[in-house]
Amino acid sequence: NVANNQWLFNELPTDNTTIDFNPDDRGQADKIEAFEFWQVNPGSPNLDDMYNTYYNALFNINNTLAKIAGASISDSVRTQIDGQLKFIRAYYYFELVQYFGEVIVITQPLDQPDQAWTFKRMPVDTAYTLIEQDLTQAASELPVKYDAANVGRVTKGAALTLLGKVYLTLKQYGQAVSTLQQVLGLGYSLCASYADAFDPAKKNG
């Protein structure tokens, strides 16, 4: 659900995407037009759902990270799972901190629902510290490529690229350059045609 709604929260407020206004079919106009016209406020529909979706996902990530530590799996599998989950956790917090500024930062599993009420919003720097730590560790644990059966999973290049974007967002340009330069040596290349980037048959390029 997080990925499916990114167009609404990330793209619709920009010049990349717009709505097709149809007075005969308002559809989800009340939920969508606020983002198109920069009229979002605390009572806007979708914000609640978006916030809950992120934290439900983070709850599952933190639980899984705690459980794999003692799971009966090989160290290599455990390492890759750890890297994938920490990449996703970093990505979600990167989105949340851009949307809301100070957010609740939680990295531990919760045994009871009422434990959630003990957490408070933390300074933005706290979230970015976790994001940087998670992506740095993910980059060290993830492979450059997968076999055919696992294509599409998070790679080392993805972790480094997101970390570079984080540094750009923080205007830490020197660290962004040094991080993104590491990606250049991993064997990636641009698509032969720009249109290929939008061709479902050529995904994971």
C-alpha positions in Angstrom: 0.0 0.0 0.0 2.9 2.4 0.7 4.3 2.0 -2.8 0.9 2.1 -4.4 0.1 5.5 -3.0 3.4 7.2 -3.7 2.0 8.9 -6.8 -0.5 10.7 -4.6 1.9 12.0 -1.9 5.1 12.3 -3.9 4.1 13.1 -7.5 0.7 14.8 -7.5 1.9 17.9 -5.7 4.7 18.3 -8.3 4.5 19.4 -11.9 5.2 15.8 -13.0 1.6 14.7 -12.5 -1.8 16.3 -12.7 -5.5 15.4 -12.4 -8.0 15.1 -15.2 -10.9 17.1 -13.9 -14.2 15.4 -14.9 -17.3 17.1 -13.5 -19.5 14.1 -14.4 -17.3 11.7 -12.3 -15.8 13.3 -9.2 -14.4 9.9 -8.2 -12.0 10.4 -5.2 -11.8 14.2 -5.8 -12.0 15.1 -2.2 -9.0 12.9 -1.5 -6.9 13.8 -4.5 -7.5 17.5 -5.4 -6.1 18.7 -2.1 -2.7 17.3 -3.0 -2.9 18.7 -6.6 -3.8 22.2 -5.4 -1.6 22.3 -2.2 -4.6 22.5 0.1 -3.7 19.6 2.4 -4.4 20.2 6.1 -4.6 17.9 9.2 -8.1 17.0 8.3 -7.4 16.0 4.7 -8.6 12.5 3.8 -5.8 9.9 3.1 -3.3 11.4 5.6 -4.5 9.2 8.4 -4.5 6.1 6.2 -1.0 6.9 4.9 0.4 7.5 8.4 -1.1 4.2 9.7 0.1 2.3 6.7 3.7 3.4 7.3 3.7 2.5 10.9 2.0 -0.8 10.4 4.7 -1.7 8.0 7.4 -0.5 10.4 5.8 -2.6 13.2 6.2 -5.7 11.0 9.7 -4.8 10.0 10.9 -4.3 13.6 9.2 -7.6 14.6 10.9 -9.5 11.8 14.3 -8.0 12.5 14.0 -9.2 16.1 12.9 -12.7 15.1 15.5 -13.4 12.5 18.2 -12.8 15.0 17.5 -16.2 16.6 16.0 -18.0 13.6 17.3 -21.3 12.4 18.6 -20.0 9.0 22.0 -19.7 7.5 24.0 -16.6 8.3 24.1 -15.6 4.6 20.3 -15.7 4.4 19.9 -13.8 7.7 22.3 -11.1 6.5 20.4 -10.6 3.2 17.1 -10.4 5.0 18.5 -8.0 7.5 19.8 -5.8 4.7 16.5 -5.8 2.8 14.5 -4.9 5.9 16.7 -2.1 7.0 16.6 -0.7 3.5 12.8 -0.6 3.6 12.8 0.8 7.1 15.1 3.6 6.1 13.0 4.3 3.0 9.8 4.5 5.0 11.4 6.9 7.6 12.9 9.0 4.8 9.4 9.4 3.4 7.9 10.1 6.8 10.4 12.7 7.9 9.9 14.6 4.6 6.1 14.6 5.0 5.9 15.3 8.7 9.3 16.6 10.0 9.5 15.3 13.6 8.2 11.7 13.7 8.1 8.8 16.1 11.3 6.8 15.7 10.9 3.2 16.9 13.2 0.3 16.1 12.0 -2.3 18.6 9.1 -4.8 18.5 6.0 -4.1 20.6 4.4 -6.8 22.6 1.3 -4.9 23.5 -0.6 -2.2 21.6 -0.6 0.2 24.6 3.2 0.4 24.4 2.8 2.6 21.4 1.6 5.4 23.6 4.9 5.6 25.4 6.7 7.0 22.2 6.9 10.6 21.3 8.0 12.5 18.2 11.7 12.9 17.9 13.9 15.6 16.4 14.4 15.3 12.6 18.1 14.5 13.1 17.2 11.4 15.1 15.3 10.0 12.1 18.1 10.9 9.7 20.6 9.2 12.0 18.7 6.0 11.8 18.1 6.3 8.1 21.9 6.7 7.5 22.8 3.8 9.8 20.2 1.5 8.2 21.3 2.3 4.6 25.0 2.0 5.4 24.4 -1.4 7.0 22.1 -2.5 4.2 24.8 -1.5 1.6 27.3 -3.7 3.4 25.0 -6.7 3.6 23.2 -6.7 0.2 24.6 -8.3 -3.0 25.2 -6.3 -6.2 23.0 -8.7 -8.1 20.7 -11.7 -7.5 20.1 -14.9 -9.4 17.1 -15.0 -11.8 14.8 -16.3 -9.1 15.4 -13.3 -6.9 15.6 -10.5 -9.4 13.8 -7.4 -8.1 15.0 -7.6 -4.5 16.9 -4.7 -2.9 20.5 -4.6 -4.0 23.7 -2.9 -2.7 23.3 -0.3 -5.5 19.8 0.5 -4.4 20.9 1.1 -0.8 23.8 3.3 -1.9 21.7 5.3 -4.3 19.0 6.0 -1.6 21.8 6.9 0.8 23.1 9.3 -1.8 19.7 10.9 -2.2 19.4 11.2 1.6 22.7 13.2 1.6 21.5 15.4 -1.2 18.3 16.1 0.8 20.5 17.1 3.8 22.7 19.2 1.5 25.7 17.1 2.5 27.0 17.2 -1.0 30.5 15.8 -0.4 29.1 12.6 1.1 26.5 12.4 -1.6 29.2 12.5 -4.3 31.4 9.9 -2.6 28.4 7.6 -1.9 27.0 7.8 -5.4 30.4 7.3 -7.0 30.4 3.9 -5.4 27.4 3.0 -7.5 29.2 3.7 -10.7 31.6 0.8 -10.1 28.9 -1.8 -9.6 28.2 -2.4 -13.3 25.0 -0.5 -13.8 24.2 1.4 -17.0 21.4 3.5 -18.4 18.6 2.0 -20.5 19.2 2.1 -24.2 16.1 4.1 -24.6 14.3 6.4 -22.1 11.0 4.7 -23.0 12.5 1.4 -21.7 12.3 2.7 -18.2 8.5 2.6 -18.5 8.2 -0.8 -20.3 6.9 -3.5 -18.0 8.7 -6.1 -20.0 12.0 -4.4 -19.3 11.7 -3.9 -15.6 14.6 -4.4 -13.2 16.9 -2.8 -15.8 
